[in-house]
Every structure is written in C-alpha cells, then in structure tokens.
Amino acid sequence: MASVYSITTEGEEALAAATAETLLQLRGHANTKAKIIEIGVSFDGVSTSEAPVVVRLLRQTTDGTSTGATEIAWDPDNPTPLCTGFHSHTSTEPTAGDVLATWEVHPQGGSLVVQWPLGREPTLDNATTSRIGLEVNAPAAVNAVAYMVWEE
C-alpha cells in the first residue's frame, strides 16, 4: 500500500493583484514516482464584483525562491516522504512548464477541491528535477490558503 502525505501553505498567502504566484510546489525524488491525489485552494475576498482567480496545476521547470513546507504523513507509521514540498514563493517564481489543468474560482470565499480518479492522477516523475506546482493569479489583492495531497 502506498504512503499518503500532504503539504499546506501553512497560513494565509497574501496575493498581489494581477501577479501569478505559486502557492505550493512538490519536487520529485530519484527513487519514487509520486501521484497527486488531491488539491485544494480557497480565498478570503469580500467583494462580490471581483473577477475570478485563475488557478493552474502545472509542471514547473525551476524551483523559484520559497520556504520548505512541512510534509505531513497521513498515517503516523508511514516512512519519511521522499518528495519535498515548498510554499511561500517570494522574489523568484518557478518557471511554468506544461499546464495540466486550469480553473476559475471566485475570490469572495470561493474554494476548489479536486480529487483525481484512481489511475488518472497527475504524476511527478522519479527525478529531482520533476516539479508540480499550484499557481494562482488574482485580479485583485486577496489572501489564499491551499493544500496538496500525494502518494508515494
């Protein structure tokens, strides 16, 4: 049976208006393939008239500048995860690669939760250069929280 892990933004991330920001990034490991089994993101905007936030799940070709995330094992008996998580990308955004999926979510309390069907999950290759990120671009300043769940 595969082990399941998650990362979060570990608090609210303040989004600058009209600026793409990676909320979460998962980096691969040479000894395992990882499957993204669920993602979630939500916003705390208060205006009913704001345009939607664009949310993208994408492969990324660089790390960017970020903070290491705390990887949480869903079963305390699971081994330490091999993949590495990151949040709070600041001065340097990762370079976008293939866009796997795109959604629009209303910033006024809008949220998105996606679980992929078994056998059709986005996969992180077994390489330290493999990365999957959850990126958002809000037309107006708003805060966001997000999480990503994967199995190894």
N, C-alpha and C positions, 0 to 999 in steps of 0.2 A: 504494500500500500504506500502511496506517495505521501510525503510530508507537506503540510499546508502552512504558509506563512503570510504575514501582511505587513505593510508599512502605511503610515499616515503622514499628513502634513505636520502633525504634532502641534497643532494650533491653527489659528486663522492666518491665511496669507493675504496681505493687502495687495490688490491688483491695481496697477496703474492703468488709466484709461487708454484704450486702443494700443495696448502693448502685449504681445504674446509672452506668456510666462509658463514655464514647465513647473507644475506643482509637484509631480513625483517622477522619479526615474528609477528603473530597475536595470542593473547591469548584470550581464551573464557571468558564468564561470566556466572554465575549460572542462570541468568534469561532469557537467549536468546540463540537460535541457530543462527549461522551466516553461510552464504553461500559465498564462494569465487567466484566472478563472472568474474574477470579478473585479470591477472598478466602481467607484462612487465619487461624486463631487456634488457640492451644494454651495449656494451663495446666500448672502445676507442683505441684499439690496432692499431698499424701501420704496422705490419709485415704480409705479405701475406702467409708466410710459417709456421706460428704457428699452433699448433694443436687446435682443438675446446675446448671451455669451456663447462664443464658438468654442466647443470642446473637441479636442482631437486626441486620439490614441495613435501614436506614431513610433516608428523606429527612428532612432537618433544615431548620428554618426560620430558625435563627440560628447564628452561628459558635461561641459559647461562648468560653472563655478557654483557649488552647492554645499549643503550640510549633510553629513551622513545621517541616515534615518535609523531608527531602532527597529530591527526586524523582529517581529513577534511570531513565535511558533503557536499555532492554534491548539496543538497538543503539547503539553509541557514535556512529554517524553520524546518529542522529535529531536533529531540532532540539530546542531547549529546550521543555519541555512548557508548554502554556498553562494547564492546570488547576493548582491549588495544593493541596498536601497538608498536613495537620496531625496532630499526635499529642499525647499527654500533656495531655489536658483536665484542668484543675485546679478552681479555685474555682467557675467557672460552666460548667455543662453546656450544650451546644446544646439548643435546643427540638426535641423529636421531632415529626415530621410523619407521613407515610404509612409504615407498616411494610411493607416489601417481602417480607421472609422472616424466620422465627423458627426457631431450633434450640435443643435442649438438649444440652449437652456435659458429660460427667463431668469434674470438676476434677482428678481424680487422673491426670495425664498425658494427659488427653483432648485430642483435636485435631479440627479441622474444616477441610476444604479443599473449596471449591466452585468448579467451572468451569461457566460457563453455555454452553449450545449456541449456535452461531452464529445470529444473528438474534433471539435471545431474551435478550440481556444487559440488565441494568438500565442505564438511560441517564441521564446527567447532562445536563440541558438546557443550551443555549448562552446562559447568563446568569450573571453574577457572584453572583446570589442563589440559585443552584442548588447544593444540597449533598447528598451521600450519606455516611452515617456507619456505622461498625461499632461497635455498642454492646454491652456485656456487663453482666450483673448476677449476681454470685456470692453465694450464701447465706453463705459463709464466706470469710474473707480468703485470698487466693491471688494468685499472680503470673500474668501473661499476656503473650504476645507475639503480634503479628498483622502481616499484610501485606495490601495491596490492589494489584491489577494492573488497569490500564485502557489503552484505546487511544484515540487522538485522530485 
